[in-house]
């Protein structure tokens, strides 16, 4: 998925189509899926642009979600085309704050249906305790990576 630069800043774009599996008995997308999609979007960015993260996770790195918020604006249903935009809001050596926008794509037009935020920390388990640690080198300048795309 591409990184896109605009006047409002750079973002990572993740596209997918919803399915019946993600709907509730009413027929719209079950609310918890929006949180799942935040994680999937974040992970696909890491997979594509920070490939060393996989080895770091194998070696004990944990990416812990500290906070997650979702603001619902509209609804999605099965077989809707969704475009997610992930922006980096703030970053330190061990924490990152991301902003997400979810759009319904219809006939080439995008309609905002949801907004979200997620704060994530890098941690390692040491003597049975989770201790803050630095992100891997490839994640240390996500803002620069997004801006340089």
MOGI-V930482 format. One record per residue. N is the residue number from 0. OMEGA is omega in whole degrees, -180 to 180 (999 if undefined). Layout:
# MOGI-V930482
((N & OMEGA) (N & OMEGA))
This chain:
# MOGI-V930482
((0 & -173) (1 & 165) (2 & -175) (3 & 177) (4 & 177) (5 & 176) (6 & -180) (7 & -179) (8 & -179) (9 & 178) (10 & 173) (11 & -178) (12 & 179) (13 & -177) (14 & 177) (15 & 177) (16 & 179) (17 & -179) (18 & 177) (19 & -180) (20 & -175) (21 & -178) (22 & 175) (23 & -176) (24 & 179) (25 & 179) (26 & 177) (27 & -179) (28 & 180) (29 & -171) (30 & -176) (31 & 180) (32 & 179) (33 & 176) (34 & 177) (35 & -179) (36 & 176) (37 & 179) (38 & -180) (39 & 179) (40 & 179) (41 & -177) (42 & 179) (43 & 174) (44 & -180) (45 & 180) (46 & -175) (47 & -171) (48 & 179) (49 & -171) (50 & 179) (51 & -179) (52 & -178) (53 & 179) (54 & 178) (55 & 178) (56 & 176) (57 & -179) (58 & 170) (59 & 177) (60 & 175) (61 & 172) (62 & -172) (63 & 175) (64 & -179) (65 & -176) (66 & 180) (67 & 177) (68 & 180) (69 & 176) (70 & -178) (71 & -179) (72 & 180) (73 & -178) (74 & 173) (75 & -180) (76 & 180) (77 & 177) (78 & 170) (79 & 173) (80 & -177) (81 & 173) (82 & 176) (83 & 175) (84 & 179) (85 & 178) (86 & 174) (87 & -178) (88 & -179) (89 & -180) (90 & 169) (91 & -178) (92 & -176) (93 & -179) (94 & 178) (95 & 176) (96 & -179) (97 & 175) (98 & -179) (99 & 171) (100 & -179) (101 & -179) (102 & 169) (103 & 178) (104 & 178) (105 & 177) (106 & 178) (107 & 179) (108 & 178) (109 & 177) (110 & 180) (111 & 180) (112 & -176) (113 & 174) (114 & 178) (115 & 175) (116 & 176) (117 & 174) (118 & -177) (119 & 179) (120 & 173) (121 & -178) (122 & 173) (123 & 177) (124 & 179) (125 & -179) (126 & 177) (127 & 179) (128 & 176) (129 & -176) (130 & 177) (131 & 179) (132 & 179) (133 & 170) (134 & 173) (135 & -177) (136 & -177) (137 & -180) (138 & -173) (139 & 179) (140 & 179) (141 & 179) (142 & 177) (143 & 177) (144 & 179) (145 & -177) (146 & -177) (147 & -177) (148 & 999))
